[in-house]
Structure formats: C-alpha cells, structure tokens
Amino acid sequence: MGQRCSCIIIDIVYGEMNQNINQGNLREEIFSQAVAAFPLDQTTDDTSHFYLRFHNGSEYLIKFKTVNHYENIQKTFHVMKFLDQMTGCVPEPVLYGLDQSSHRAYLMTRWVHGETLSSLFNSKDRLERHYYYISGAHLGLALRKIHSMTTLGKRSQADTRKLHSVLSGHHSPIISFQYKKDISVCIRQYMFAKISNCIKVDLASFVEQGLDTMPDQSLCLLHGNLQTQNILRTSFDGIKLTDLDSWEYGDPYLEIARVILDFRLRSKDFLTGLIDVYYSNEQSGRSFMLLSLYIASELMKRLILASSDQSSYQQTVHLAKTILNDYDNFKRPLPRWYKSLPFDELKWMEAFPPCSVKARENIS
C-alpha cells in the first residue's frame, strides 16, 4: 500500500487525451479528473490493471507493463485499432505510452461492460444447452470476422498495405514452414518424454504422417490466447476479445484447434456452436481433417510441456484420452460429439440477441 511508484495522469480536455507524468501512489493517488480509479483486483497489491471513470461518464481500462514490453504494446495498440475499426470485436484502444520515471509502459482501452465466459462455465445454475451453443456461436462469428478481415490474400491492394503496416512484417509465408519445422522437433521430443505409451503411439504417428500433407493456408491474424477470461459477452455486440498481447500471424485452423482443446472438457455444445457459425455450415471433410491434424499437434506440444508438472500432466493426459476417443485414435476426422444444427445467420441473430449484462456499479 505504501510503495512509491509513478502513475499516469489522464486529463480529458475537449475529447482529447493529454498525457502527463506525476509521482504518486497508485493506490492512494487517483487519476486527475477521474471520478473513480482503482485496481481491478483490490485484494492484492497488483497495480497493473486499473478501472477508470471520468466526470463525463466515460470509462476506461489501463494496463501497465514493464518498459521492455513497450514495443509489443505499440504493435498491439495498432492491431487493436485495425480490428476495432474493421470488425468491432475488440475493445477500442485509446492511448499507449511510456512512463520513463517508473520504467513502465501502458495501454488504455475503453471499458467494456460484459461478463467473461468464466462466469458462464462456473455458474452454479444449471443452464440450458442452447446457452452454451449460442456463446460458442458468438465466438465463431467474431473469429470469422477477424480471420477474414486479416487474410492478406483476400484483401484489396490498399487494405493489404494497411494490414501489412499494422502487422509489422508478421505476415511472412515462412511462418507456415516454421510451424511444420517446430512440430517436427516436437515429434522427436515427444518420443523421449515421459508420456503414457497408450497416448504416444497414436498421437505422434498421426502427426508425423499428416505433417507433409499439411497444405499452405491463407494466413491471418490470430488472437493467440482465447481463454475464458479473455472472452467477454456483451449487451450490444455479442463478443469482445480482450488481452491481445499474445497475438500472432498464422493458419486460422490453428486458432480453432486451440479453442477446441481449451473448451472440450467444458462444453461440447459450445464447440458445436463455434464450428457451425465459424464455417457457416459449409465445413467439409477437408476442414475437419486439417482441424484434427492441428488438434493432434497442439495436444502433443501440451503434453511435452506438462510432462514435468505432475498435476497439470494428469489433467492434460485426461484431455488427450478424451480427444483420442473423440477421433477414434484419429482414424476419423469428425469428432463423435459434433452434430451440426441448421444455421441461418440472420434468423439466428434475430432469435438470439447478445446477452444482457449489468453495468459496473458506481464507486465514489
């Protein structure tokens, strides 16, 4: 509580942001002109995330990181600016900068009223299956927008130049080659890792056989970290994706495969909604074949990483056995749990509007 550090004082004048540096205590010194300013987690001494409200009712989130993150924050700001303007699926970025005196960089975005998917999956109330399906459908629609808007090969020349500038060179085709190279290394590591034999043979052999047949895909921007706490369900526009610090450029199938792994033990209905809407019911056997290959390769990487930690390893092994059962030891590209539902985007949006969420309570 008594630790001295620098803070950013934000002053709103005629709708413009003016940035000033001032010495102060982040827990005791509130931001100039702010009606409320406090850490999101008030149970700890963490001062990296702040909620701000100003006299005109505007609300913001400001995140602080060490100064060595400045370049990444700068790139993330521009990526978010592009996505906000083109898709509306991320919080609006407002300001970023560097506080030299405290050696901290910061990123400021508009506050988004909503609830994370963590609250949905951790709810003590037993929810109907369609709630999970619709949440997955909203995520599928958001990812479809982002992936389609950031695929270089499908954009006009002007948009391509803009996207090239925003992504700062991360669009190189070598990324696809590098992924295959990394997986080849993982296969060798996997065979020497302390992993149950019942998983080793089925998983490694499938990835090894399919790696050479993995085609070159149209690469796009990937969120890179779609955990439940980074996905907000909102009252107005369905889904907002937060915490884009881990964004990358790669194959869109990779992102969908990661979501399937992250959410498989939570809800099959959620994943069904995701797939139905992401592919607009136009998914093919080839789509599921590529998904299964990426799922197997990502699962293999997770098992290697978890092999040194007994607690996380057991959970990862449980996931691996579930996935192997879903795909009949990867002898089938279509998972057992998937049963497509008829999908009409316009009717779906009219029948299932975004969820209703409460605004943040006033804090004086």
Residue pairs with C-beta under 8 A, 6 or more apart in sequence:
1 25
1 27
1 28
1 45
2 25
3 25
3 45
4 23
4 25
5 25
5 26
5 47
5 102
5 104
6 21
6 22
6 23
6 24
6 99
6 101
6 102
6 104
7 22
7 24
7 25
7 26
7 29
7 31
7 99
7 102
8 19
8 20
8 21
8 31
8 62
8 97
8 99
8 106
9 19
9 20
9 21
9 22
9 31
9 32
10 17
10 18
10 19
10 31
10 32
10 33
10 34
10 52
10 60
10 62
10 95
10 108
11 17
11 18
11 20
11 32
11 33
12 33
12 54
12 56
12 58
17 94
17 95
17 108
19 95
19 97
20 32
21 99
21 100
21 101
22 29
23 101
26 39
26 47
26 50
27 39
27 47
30 36
30 37
30 38
31 37
31 50
31 52
33 54
33 55
34 52
34 53
34 54
35 53
35 54
35 55
35 364
36 51
36 52
36 53
36 362
36 363
36 364
37 50
37 51
37 52
37 53
38 50
38 51
38 363
39 46
39 47
39 49
39 50
39 51
40 49
40 50
40 51
40 61
41 49
47 64
48 63
48 64
48 65
49 61
49 62
49 63
49 64
50 61
50 62
50 63
50 64
51 59
51 60
51 61
51 111
51 360
52 59
52 60
52 61
52 62
52 111
53 59
53 60
53 111
53 363
54 60
58 110
59 110
59 111
59 360
60 94
60 108
60 109
60 110
60 111
61 91
61 108
61 109
61 110
61 111
61 112
62 106
62 107
62 108
62 109
63 106
63 107
63 108
64 104
64 105
64 106
65 73
65 104
65 105
65 106
65 107
66 103
66 104
66 105
67 98
67 103
67 104
67 105
69 105
70 98
70 105
72 245
73 96
73 105
73 106
73 107
74 96
75 168
76 107
76 244
76 245
76 247
77 93
77 96
77 107
78 165
78 166
78 168
79 166
79 167
79 221
79 244
79 247
80 90
80 91
80 92
80 93
80 109
80 244
81 93
81 166
82 150
82 162
82 163
82 166
83 89
83 90
83 146
83 149
83 150
83 221
83 244
84 90
84 91
84 92
84 93
86 145
86 149
87 142
87 145
87 146
87 149
88 237
89 142
89 145
89 146
89 237
89 239
89 240
89 241
90 240
90 241
90 242
90 244
91 109
91 110
91 111
91 112
91 240
91 242
92 109
92 110
93 107
93 108
93 109
94 108
94 109
94 110
95 106
95 107
95 108
96 105
96 106
96 107
96 108
97 105
97 106
98 104
98 105
98 106
99 105
99 106
111 360
112 232
112 234
112 240
112 242
113 234
113 235
113 357
113 358
113 359
113 360
114 232
114 233
114 234
114 235
114 240
114 355
114 357
115 232
115 233
115 355
115 357
116 228
116 229
116 230
116 231
116 232
116 233
117 135
117 228
117 229
117 231
117 233
118 228
118 229
120 127
120 131
120 132
120 135
120 228
120 233
121 228
121 266
121 267
129 269
130 269
130 352
132 267
132 269
132 270
132 273
133 269
133 270
133 272
133 273
133 341
134 273
134 352
135 233
135 270
135 273
136 263
136 267
136 269
136 270
136 271
136 272
136 273
136 274
136 275
136 277
137 273
137 274
137 276
137 277
137 348
137 352
138 233
138 238
138 239
138 273
138 277
138 354
139 226
139 231
139 239
139 259
139 273
139 274
140 273
140 274
140 275
140 276
140 277
140 278
140 279
141 238
141 239
141 277
141 278
141 345
142 238
142 239
142 241
143 223
143 252
143 255
143 256
143 259
143 274
143 278
144 277
144 278
144 280
146 220
146 221
146 223
146 241
147 220
147 221
147 222
147 252
147 255
148 154
148 220
149 155
150 163
150 167
150 220
150 221
151 218
151 219
151 220
151 252
152 160
152 163
152 164
152 171
152 218
152 219
152 220
153 218
154 218
155 163
163 171
164 171
167 221
167 249
170 248
170 249
171 219
171 249
173 216
173 219
175 219
175 249
175 250
176 216
176 217
176 219
176 250
176 251
179 250
179 251
179 254
180 211
180 214
183 207
183 211
183 297
183 300
183 301
184 211
186 297
186 300
186 301
186 304
187 204
187 207
187 208
187 211
187 300
189 304
190 200
190 203
190 204
190 300
190 303
190 304
191 200
191 204
193 303
193 304
193 307
194 307
195 303
195 304
195 307
195 317
196 317
198 321
199 303
199 317
199 320
199 321
199 324
202 324
202 329
202 330
203 296
203 299
203 300
203 303
203 320
203 324
203 330
204 300
206 293
206 296
206 329
206 330
207 293
207 296
207 297
207 300
210 293
210 296
211 293
211 297
214 290
214 293
215 290
217 251
217 252
217 253
217 290
218 252
219 249
219 250
219 251
220 249
220 250
220 251
220 252
221 247
221 248
221 249
222 247
222 248
222 249
222 250
222 252
222 254
222 255
223 230
223 241
223 244
223 246
223 247
223 255
224 244
224 246
224 247
224 248
224 255
225 243
225 245
225 246
226 241
226 255
226 258
226 259
226 262
227 262
228 266
229 243
230 241
230 242
230 243
231 239
231 240
231 241
231 242
232 239
232 240
232 241
232 242
233 239
233 354
233 355
233 357
234 240
234 354
234 355
234 357
235 354
235 355
235 356
235 357
236 354
237 354
238 354
239 354
251 294
253 287
253 290
253 291
253 294
254 294
254 298
256 274
256 275
256 278
256 291
256 294
257 291
257 294
257 295
257 298
258 298
259 271
259 274
260 271
260 274
260 291
260 295
261 295
261 298
261 299
261 302
261 319
261 323
263 270
263 271
263 274
264 271
264 319
264 322
264 323
264 326
265 318
265 319
265 322
268 337
268 338
271 337
271 338
272 337
272 338
272 339
272 340
272 341
275 283
275 338
275 340
276 340
276 341
276 343
277 343
277 345
277 348
279 287
280 343
280 345
281 340
281 342
281 343
283 340
285 333
285 334
288 333
288 334
288 335
289 333
291 333
292 327
292 330
292 333
292 335
295 323
295 327
296 323
296 330
299 319
299 320
299 323
302 316
302 319
303 313
303 316
303 317
303 320
306 312
306 313
306 315
306 316
307 313
324 330
325 336
326 335
326 336
326 337
327 333
327 335
327 336
328 336
